[in-house]
Amino acid sequence: MVEKDNEGLGISGFTLGVLAICFAGWVGMIIAIVGLIFCLVQQKRHKTKMGKTGAILNIIGIVLSILIIVLYPKFIAPLLNQVSG
């Protein structure tokens, strides 16, 4: 049985990775950076699947957040204005 102490940061990083994808944007970016740090520390101390998966999810969250931050003012906001107005 795996001790919970060895997976705590990996599980936290995984959870933050999922949240970063859900809240993509400025909030998601902050969540993803914190989650990625947790996962990298987890992988340095004791490699786990949750830590590796969490790191991947956080990287996806960072990329998705960057895309939304860059594309929102240029494409999404004008489209929403056309639909609502």
Phi and psi restraints in degrees (range 20) as a CNS / XPLOR table:
assign (resid 1 and name C) (resid 2 and name N)
       (resid 2 and name CA) (resid 2 and name C) 1.0 -85.3 20.0 2
assign (resid 2 and name N) (resid 2 and name CA)
       (resid 2 and name C) (resid 3 and name N) 1.0 135.3 20.0 2
assign (resid 2 and name C) (resid 3 and name N)
       (resid 3 and name CA) (resid 3 and name C) 1.0 -72.0 20.0 2
assign (resid 3 and name N) (resid 3 and name CA)
       (resid 3 and name C) (resid 4 and name N) 1.0 141.1 20.0 2
assign (resid 3 and name C) (resid 4 and name N)
       (resid 4 and name CA) (resid 4 and name C) 1.0 -66.9 20.0 2
assign (resid 4 and name N) (resid 4 and name CA)
       (resid 4 and name C) (resid 5 and name N) 1.0 -28.0 20.0 2
assign (resid 4 and name C) (resid 5 and name N)
       (resid 5 and name CA) (resid 5 and name C) 1.0 -63.1 20.0 2
assign (resid 5 and name N) (resid 5 and name CA)
       (resid 5 and name C) (resid 6 and name N) 1.0 -29.4 20.0 2
assign (resid 5 and name C) (resid 6 and name N)
       (resid 6 and name CA) (resid 6 and name C) 1.0 -79.2 20.0 2
assign (resid 6 and name N) (resid 6 and name CA)
       (resid 6 and name C) (resid 7 and name N) 1.0 -13.3 20.0 2
assign (resid 6 and name C) (resid 7 and name N)
       (resid 7 and name CA) (resid 7 and name C) 1.0 -117.7 20.0 2
assign (resid 7 and name N) (resid 7 and name CA)
       (resid 7 and name C) (resid 8 and name N) 1.0 1.2 20.0 2
assign (resid 7 and name C) (resid 8 and name N)
       (resid 8 and name CA) (resid 8 and name C) 1.0 -57.3 20.0 2
assign (resid 8 and name N) (resid 8 and name CA)
       (resid 8 and name C) (resid 9 and name N) 1.0 -48.3 20.0 2
assign (resid 8 and name C) (resid 9 and name N)
       (resid 9 and name CA) (resid 9 and name C) 1.0 -69.1 20.0 2
assign (resid 9 and name N) (resid 9 and name CA)
       (resid 9 and name C) (resid 10 and name N) 1.0 -34.8 20.0 2
assign (resid 9 and name C) (resid 10 and name N)
       (resid 10 and name CA) (resid 10 and name C) 1.0 -65.4 20.0 2
assign (resid 10 and name N) (resid 10 and name CA)
       (resid 10 and name C) (resid 11 and name N) 1.0 -42.5 20.0 2
assign (resid 10 and name C) (resid 11 and name N)
       (resid 11 and name CA) (resid 11 and name C) 1.0 -66.7 20.0 2
assign (resid 11 and name N) (resid 11 and name CA)
       (resid 11 and name C) (resid 12 and name N) 1.0 -42.2 20.0 2
assign (resid 11 and name C) (resid 12 and name N)
       (resid 12 and name CA) (resid 12 and name C) 1.0 -63.4 20.0 2
assign (resid 12 and name N) (resid 12 and name CA)
       (resid 12 and name C) (resid 13 and name N) 1.0 -42.9 20.0 2
assign (resid 12 and name C) (resid 13 and name N)
       (resid 13 and name CA) (resid 13 and name C) 1.0 -64.2 20.0 2
assign (resid 13 and name N) (resid 13 and name CA)
       (resid 13 and name C) (resid 14 and name N) 1.0 -39.3 20.0 2
assign (resid 13 and name C) (resid 14 and name N)
       (resid 14 and name CA) (resid 14 and name C) 1.0 -62.0 20.0 2
assign (resid 14 and name N) (resid 14 and name CA)
       (resid 14 and name C) (resid 15 and name N) 1.0 -46.6 20.0 2
assign (resid 14 and name C) (resid 15 and name N)
       (resid 15 and name CA) (resid 15 and name C) 1.0 -62.1 20.0 2
assign (resid 15 and name N) (resid 15 and name CA)
       (resid 15 and name C) (resid 16 and name N) 1.0 -43.3 20.0 2
assign (resid 15 and name C) (resid 16 and name N)
       (resid 16 and name CA) (resid 16 and name C) 1.0 -66.1 20.0 2
assign (resid 16 and name N) (resid 16 and name CA)
       (resid 16 and name C) (resid 17 and name N) 1.0 -31.5 20.0 2
assign (resid 16 and name C) (resid 17 and name N)
       (resid 17 and name CA) (resid 17 and name C) 1.0 -64.2 20.0 2
assign (resid 17 and name N) (resid 17 and name CA)
       (resid 17 and name C) (resid 18 and name N) 1.0 -42.7 20.0 2
assign (resid 17 and name C) (resid 18 and name N)
       (resid 18 and name CA) (resid 18 and name C) 1.0 -64.1 20.0 2
assign (resid 18 and name N) (resid 18 and name CA)
       (resid 18 and name C) (resid 19 and name N) 1.0 -43.9 20.0 2
assign (resid 18 and name C) (resid 19 and name N)
       (resid 19 and name CA) (resid 19 and name C) 1.0 -64.9 20.0 2
assign (resid 19 and name N) (resid 19 and name CA)
       (resid 19 and name C) (resid 20 and name N) 1.0 -36.1 20.0 2
assign (resid 19 and name C) (resid 20 and name N)
       (resid 20 and name CA) (resid 20 and name C) 1.0 -63.4 20.0 2
assign (resid 20 and name N) (resid 20 and name CA)
       (resid 20 and name C) (resid 21 and name N) 1.0 -37.2 20.0 2
assign (resid 20 and name C) (resid 21 and name N)
       (resid 21 and name CA) (resid 21 and name C) 1.0 -70.7 20.0 2
assign (resid 21 and name N) (resid 21 and name CA)
       (resid 21 and name C) (resid 22 and name N) 1.0 -40.1 20.0 2
assign (resid 21 and name C) (resid 22 and name N)
       (resid 22 and name CA) (resid 22 and name C) 1.0 -66.0 20.0 2
assign (resid 22 and name N) (resid 22 and name CA)
       (resid 22 and name C) (resid 23 and name N) 1.0 -38.2 20.0 2
assign (resid 22 and name C) (resid 23 and name N)
       (resid 23 and name CA) (resid 23 and name C) 1.0 -107.3 20.0 2
assign (resid 23 and name N) (resid 23 and name CA)
       (resid 23 and name C) (resid 24 and name N) 1.0 41.2 20.0 2
assign (resid 23 and name C) (resid 24 and name N)
       (resid 24 and name CA) (resid 24 and name C) 1.0 -56.3 20.0 2
assign (resid 24 and name N) (resid 24 and name CA)
       (resid 24 and name C) (resid 25 and name N) 1.0 135.2 20.0 2
assign (resid 24 and name C) (resid 25 and name N)
       (resid 25 and name CA) (resid 25 and name C) 1.0 138.7 20.0 2
assign (resid 25 and name N) (resid 25 and name CA)
       (resid 25 and name C) (resid 26 and name N) 1.0 -151.8 20.0 2
assign (resid 25 and name C) (resid 26 and name N)
       (resid 26 and name CA) (resid 26 and name C) 1.0 -64.4 20.0 2
assign (resid 26 and name N) (resid 26 and name CA)
       (resid 26 and name C) (resid 27 and name N) 1.0 -42.3 20.0 2
assign (resid 26 and name C) (resid 27 and name N)
       (resid 27 and name CA) (resid 27 and name C) 1.0 -66.2 20.0 2
assign (resid 27 and name N) (resid 27 and name CA)
       (resid 27 and name C) (resid 28 and name N) 1.0 -43.8 20.0 2
assign (resid 27 and name C) (resid 28 and name N)
       (resid 28 and name CA) (resid 28 and name C) 1.0 -61.9 20.0 2
assign (resid 28 and name N) (resid 28 and name CA)
       (resid 28 and name C) (resid 29 and name N) 1.0 -35.5 20.0 2
assign (resid 28 and name C) (resid 29 and name N)
       (resid 29 and name CA) (resid 29 and name C) 1.0 -63.2 20.0 2
assign (resid 29 and name N) (resid 29 and name CA)
       (resid 29 and name C) (resid 30 and name N) 1.0 -45.8 20.0 2
assign (resid 29 and name C) (resid 30 and name N)
       (resid 30 and name CA) (resid 30 and name C) 1.0 -64.4 20.0 2
assign (resid 30 and name N) (resid 30 and name CA)
       (resid 30 and name C) (resid 31 and name N) 1.0 -45.4 20.0 2
assign (resid 30 and name C) (resid 31 and name N)
       (resid 31 and name CA) (resid 31 and name C) 1.0 -60.8 20.0 2
assign (resid 31 and name N) (resid 31 and name CA)
       (resid 31 and name C) (resid 32 and name N) 1.0 -43.1 20.0 2
assign (resid 31 and name C) (resid 32 and name N)
       (resid 32 and name CA) (resid 32 and name C) 1.0 -65.8 20.0 2
assign (resid 32 and name N) (resid 32 and name CA)
       (resid 32 and name C) (resid 33 and name N) 1.0 -38.3 20.0 2
assign (resid 32 and name C) (resid 33 and name N)
       (resid 33 and name CA) (resid 33 and name C) 1.0 -65.6 20.0 2
assign (resid 33 and name N) (resid 33 and name CA)
       (resid 33 and name C) (resid 34 and name N) 1.0 -44.3 20.0 2
assign (resid 33 and name C) (resid 34 and name N)
       (resid 34 and name CA) (resid 34 and name C) 1.0 -63.7 20.0 2
assign (resid 34 and name N) (resid 34 and name CA)
       (resid 34 and name C) (resid 35 and name N) 1.0 -44.3 20.0 2
assign (resid 34 and name C) (resid 35 and name N)
       (resid 35 and name CA) (resid 35 and name C) 1.0 -62.7 20.0 2
assign (resid 35 and name N) (resid 35 and name CA)
       (resid 35 and name C) (resid 36 and name N) 1.0 -39.1 20.0 2
assign (resid 35 and name C) (resid 36 and name N)
       (resid 36 and name CA) (resid 36 and name C) 1.0 -65.1 20.0 2
assign (resid 36 and name N) (resid 36 and name CA)
       (resid 36 and name C) (resid 37 and name N) 1.0 -39.9 20.0 2
assign (resid 36 and name C) (resid 37 and name N)
       (resid 37 and name CA) (resid 37 and name C) 1.0 -61.6 20.0 2
assign (resid 37 and name N) (resid 37 and name CA)
       (resid 37 and name C) (resid 38 and name N) 1.0 -45.0 20.0 2
assign (resid 37 and name C) (resid 38 and name N)
       (resid 38 and name CA) (resid 38 and name C) 1.0 -57.8 20.0 2
assign (resid 38 and name N) (resid 38 and name CA)
       (resid 38 and name C) (resid 39 and name N) 1.0 -45.6 20.0 2
assign (resid 38 and name C) (resid 39 and name N)
       (resid 39 and name CA) (resid 39 and name C) 1.0 -67.1 20.0 2
assign (resid 39 and name N) (resid 39 and name CA)
       (resid 39 and name C) (resid 40 and name N) 1.0 -39.4 20.0 2
assign (resid 39 and name C) (resid 40 and name N)
       (resid 40 and name CA) (resid 40 and name C) 1.0 -66.7 20.0 2
assign (resid 40 and name N) (resid 40 and name CA)
       (resid 40 and name C) (resid 41 and name N) 1.0 -39.3 20.0 2
assign (resid 40 and name C) (resid 41 and name N)
       (resid 41 and name CA) (resid 41 and name C) 1.0 -64.6 20.0 2
assign (resid 41 and name N) (resid 41 and name CA)
       (resid 41 and name C) (resid 42 and name N) 1.0 -41.6 20.0 2
assign (resid 41 and name C) (resid 42 and name N)
       (resid 42 and name CA) (resid 42 and name C) 1.0 -59.6 20.0 2
assign (resid 42 and name N) (resid 42 and name CA)
       (resid 42 and name C) (resid 43 and name N) 1.0 -46.5 20.0 2
assign (resid 42 and name C) (resid 43 and name N)
       (resid 43 and name CA) (resid 43 and name C) 1.0 -67.5 20.0 2
assign (resid 43 and name N) (resid 43 and name CA)
       (resid 43 and name C) (resid 44 and name N) 1.0 -30.3 20.0 2
assign (resid 43 and name C) (resid 44 and name N)
       (resid 44 and name CA) (resid 44 and name C) 1.0 -72.7 20.0 2
assign (resid 44 and name N) (resid 44 and name CA)
       (resid 44 and name C) (resid 45 and name N) 1.0 -39.3 20.0 2
assign (resid 44 and name C) (resid 45 and name N)
       (resid 45 and name CA) (resid 45 and name C) 1.0 -76.1 20.0 2
assign (resid 45 and name N) (resid 45 and name CA)
       (resid 45 and name C) (resid 46 and name N) 1.0 -51.6 20.0 2
assign (resid 45 and name C) (resid 46 and name N)
       (resid 46 and name CA) (resid 46 and name C) 1.0 -156.1 20.0 2
assign (resid 46 and name N) (resid 46 and name CA)
       (resid 46 and name C) (resid 47 and name N) 1.0 112.1 20.0 2
assign (resid 46 and name C) (resid 47 and name N)
       (resid 47 and name CA) (resid 47 and name C) 1.0 -68.5 20.0 2
assign (resid 47 and name N) (resid 47 and name CA)
       (resid 47 and name C) (resid 48 and name N) 1.0 129.7 20.0 2
assign (resid 47 and name C) (resid 48 and name N)
       (resid 48 and name CA) (resid 48 and name C) 1.0 -136.6 20.0 2
assign (resid 48 and name N) (resid 48 and name CA)
       (resid 48 and name C) (resid 49 and name N) 1.0 160.3 20.0 2
assign (resid 48 and name C) (resid 49 and name N)
       (resid 49 and name CA) (resid 49 and name C) 1.0 -67.1 20.0 2
assign (resid 49 and name N) (resid 49 and name CA)
       (resid 49 and name C) (resid 50 and name N) 1.0 -36.9 20.0 2
assign (resid 49 and name C) (resid 50 and name N)
       (resid 50 and name CA) (resid 50 and name C) 1.0 -64.0 20.0 2
assign (resid 50 and name N) (resid 50 and name CA)
       (resid 50 and name C) (resid 51 and name N) 1.0 -39.1 20.0 2
assign (resid 50 and name C) (resid 51 and name N)
       (resid 51 and name CA) (resid 51 and name C) 1.0 -65.0 20.0 2
assign (resid 51 and name N) (resid 51 and name CA)
       (resid 51 and name C) (resid 52 and name N) 1.0 -42.6 20.0 2
assign (resid 51 and name C) (resid 52 and name N)
       (resid 52 and name CA) (resid 52 and name C) 1.0 -68.2 20.0 2
assign (resid 52 and name N) (resid 52 and name CA)
       (resid 52 and name C) (resid 53 and name N) 1.0 -45.3 20.0 2
assign (resid 52 and name C) (resid 53 and name N)
       (resid 53 and name CA) (resid 53 and name C) 1.0 -63.6 20.0 2
assign (resid 53 and name N) (resid 53 and name CA)
       (resid 53 and name C) (resid 54 and name N) 1.0 -40.7 20.0 2
assign (resid 53 and name C) (resid 54 and name N)
       (resid 54 and name CA) (resid 54 and name C) 1.0 -62.3 20.0 2
assign (resid 54 and name N) (resid 54 and name CA)
       (resid 54 and name C) (resid 55 and name N) 1.0 -40.6 20.0 2
assign (resid 54 and name C) (resid 55 and name N)
       (resid 55 and name CA) (resid 55 and name C) 1.0 -62.4 20.0 2
assign (resid 55 and name N) (resid 55 and name CA)
       (resid 55 and name C) (resid 56 and name N) 1.0 -42.1 20.0 2
assign (resid 55 and name C) (resid 56 and name N)
       (resid 56 and name CA) (resid 56 and name C) 1.0 -63.4 20.0 2
assign (resid 56 and name N) (resid 56 and name CA)
       (resid 56 and name C) (resid 57 and name N) 1.0 -44.9 20.0 2
assign (resid 56 and name C) (resid 57 and name N)
       (resid 57 and name CA) (resid 57 and name C) 1.0 -62.8 20.0 2
assign (resid 57 and name N) (resid 57 and name CA)
       (resid 57 and name C) (resid 58 and name N) 1.0 -40.0 20.0 2
assign (resid 57 and name C) (resid 58 and name N)
       (resid 58 and name CA) (resid 58 and name C) 1.0 -67.6 20.0 2
assign (resid 58 and name N) (resid 58 and name CA)
       (resid 58 and name C) (resid 59 and name N) 1.0 -36.9 20.0 2
assign (resid 58 and name C) (resid 59 and name N)
       (resid 59 and name CA) (resid 59 and name C) 1.0 -65.5 20.0 2
assign (resid 59 and name N) (resid 59 and name CA)
       (resid 59 and name C) (resid 60 and name N) 1.0 -41.6 20.0 2
assign (resid 59 and name C) (resid 60 and name N)
       (resid 60 and name CA) (resid 60 and name C) 1.0 -61.1 20.0 2
assign (resid 60 and name N) (resid 60 and name CA)
       (resid 60 and name C) (resid 61 and name N) 1.0 -41.9 20.0 2
assign (resid 60 and name C) (resid 61 and name N)
       (resid 61 and name CA) (resid 61 and name C) 1.0 -62.0 20.0 2
assign (resid 61 and name N) (resid 61 and name CA)
       (resid 61 and name C) (resid 62 and name N) 1.0 -39.4 20.0 2
assign (resid 61 and name C) (resid 62 and name N)
       (resid 62 and name CA) (resid 62 and name C) 1.0 -66.4 20.0 2
assign (resid 62 and name N) (resid 62 and name CA)
       (resid 62 and name C) (resid 63 and name N) 1.0 -46.7 20.0 2
assign (resid 62 and name C) (resid 63 and name N)
       (resid 63 and name CA) (resid 63 and name C) 1.0 -63.0 20.0 2
assign (resid 63 and name N) (resid 63 and name CA)
       (resid 63 and name C) (resid 64 and name N) 1.0 -45.1 20.0 2
assign (resid 63 and name C) (resid 64 and name N)
       (resid 64 and name CA) (resid 64 and name C) 1.0 -62.8 20.0 2
assign (resid 64 and name N) (resid 64 and name CA)
       (resid 64 and name C) (resid 65 and name N) 1.0 -40.5 20.0 2
assign (resid 64 and name C) (resid 65 and name N)
       (resid 65 and name CA) (resid 65 and name C) 1.0 -63.9 20.0 2
assign (resid 65 and name N) (resid 65 and name CA)
       (resid 65 and name C) (resid 66 and name N) 1.0 -42.6 20.0 2
assign (resid 65 and name C) (resid 66 and name N)
       (resid 66 and name CA) (resid 66 and name C) 1.0 -61.9 20.0 2
assign (resid 66 and name N) (resid 66 and name CA)
       (resid 66 and name C) (resid 67 and name N) 1.0 -44.3 20.0 2
assign (resid 66 and name C) (resid 67 and name N)
       (resid 67 and name CA) (resid 67 and name C) 1.0 -60.4 20.0 2
assign (resid 67 and name N) (resid 67 and name CA)
       (resid 67 and name C) (resid 68 and name N) 1.0 -44.2 20.0 2
assign (resid 67 and name C) (resid 68 and name N)
       (resid 68 and name CA) (resid 68 and name C) 1.0 -67.4 20.0 2
assign (resid 68 and name N) (resid 68 and name CA)
       (resid 68 and name C) (resid 69 and name N) 1.0 -41.8 20.0 2
assign (resid 68 and name C) (resid 69 and name N)
       (resid 69 and name CA) (resid 69 and name C) 1.0 -62.8 20.0 2
assign (resid 69 and name N) (resid 69 and name CA)
       (resid 69 and name C) (resid 70 and name N) 1.0 -39.0 20.0 2
assign (resid 69 and name C) (resid 70 and name N)
       (resid 70 and name CA) (resid 70 and name C) 1.0 -77.5 20.0 2
assign (resid 70 and name N) (resid 70 and name CA)
       (resid 70 and name C) (resid 71 and name N) 1.0 -41.8 20.0 2
assign (resid 70 and name C) (resid 71 and name N)
       (resid 71 and name CA) (resid 71 and name C) 1.0 -83.3 20.0 2
assign (resid 71 and name N) (resid 71 and name CA)
       (resid 71 and name C) (resid 72 and name N) 1.0 -24.5 20.0 2
assign (resid 71 and name C) (resid 72 and name N)
       (resid 72 and name CA) (resid 72 and name C) 1.0 -58.2 20.0 2
assign (resid 72 and name N) (resid 72 and name CA)
       (resid 72 and name C) (resid 73 and name N) 1.0 -53.3 20.0 2
assign (resid 72 and name C) (resid 73 and name N)
       (resid 73 and name CA) (resid 73 and name C) 1.0 -66.1 20.0 2
assign (resid 73 and name N) (resid 73 and name CA)
       (resid 73 and name C) (resid 74 and name N) 1.0 -29.0 20.0 2
assign (resid 73 and name C) (resid 74 and name N)
       (resid 74 and name CA) (resid 74 and name C) 1.0 -85.7 20.0 2
assign (resid 74 and name N) (resid 74 and name CA)
       (resid 74 and name C) (resid 75 and name N) 1.0 -41.5 20.0 2
assign (resid 74 and name C) (resid 75 and name N)
       (resid 75 and name CA) (resid 75 and name C) 1.0 -118.7 20.0 2
assign (resid 75 and name N) (resid 75 and name CA)
       (resid 75 and name C) (resid 76 and name N) 1.0 -45.2 20.0 2
assign (resid 75 and name C) (resid 76 and name N)
       (resid 76 and name CA) (resid 76 and name C) 1.0 -75.3 20.0 2
assign (resid 76 and name N) (resid 76 and name CA)
       (resid 76 and name C) (resid 77 and name N) 1.0 -45.6 20.0 2
assign (resid 76 and name C) (resid 77 and name N)
       (resid 77 and name CA) (resid 77 and name C) 1.0 -61.2 20.0 2
assign (resid 77 and name N) (resid 77 and name CA)
       (resid 77 and name C) (resid 78 and name N) 1.0 -46.3 20.0 2
assign (resid 77 and name C) (resid 78 and name N)
       (resid 78 and name CA) (resid 78 and name C) 1.0 -62.7 20.0 2
assign (resid 78 and name N) (resid 78 and name CA)
       (resid 78 and name C) (resid 79 and name N) 1.0 -36.1 20.0 2
assign (resid 78 and name C) (resid 79 and name N)
       (resid 79 and name CA) (resid 79 and name C) 1.0 -65.2 20.0 2
assign (resid 79 and name N) (resid 79 and name CA)
       (resid 79 and name C) (resid 80 and name N) 1.0 -40.9 20.0 2
assign (resid 79 and name C) (resid 80 and name N)
       (resid 80 and name CA) (resid 80 and name C) 1.0 -66.2 20.0 2
assign (resid 80 and name N) (resid 80 and name CA)
       (resid 80 and name C) (resid 81 and name N) 1.0 -36.1 20.0 2
assign (resid 80 and name C) (resid 81 and name N)
       (resid 81 and name CA) (resid 81 and name C) 1.0 -65.3 20.0 2
assign (resid 81 and name N) (resid 81 and name CA)
       (resid 81 and name C) (resid 82 and name N) 1.0 -38.3 20.0 2
assign (resid 81 and name C) (resid 82 and name N)
       (resid 82 and name CA) (resid 82 and name C) 1.0 -66.4 20.0 2
assign (resid 82 and name N) (resid 82 and name CA)
       (resid 82 and name C) (resid 83 and name N) 1.0 -41.3 20.0 2
assign (resid 82 and name C) (resid 83 and name N)
       (resid 83 and name CA) (resid 83 and name C) 1.0 -68.5 20.0 2
assign (resid 83 and name N) (resid 83 and name CA)
       (resid 83 and name C) (resid 84 and name N) 1.0 -42.0 20.0 2
assign (resid 83 and name C) (resid 84 and name N)
       (resid 84 and name CA) (resid 84 and name C) 1.0 -81.4 20.0 2
assign (resid 84 and name N) (resid 84 and name CA)
       (resid 84 and name C) (resid 85 and name N) 1.0 -22.2 20.0 2
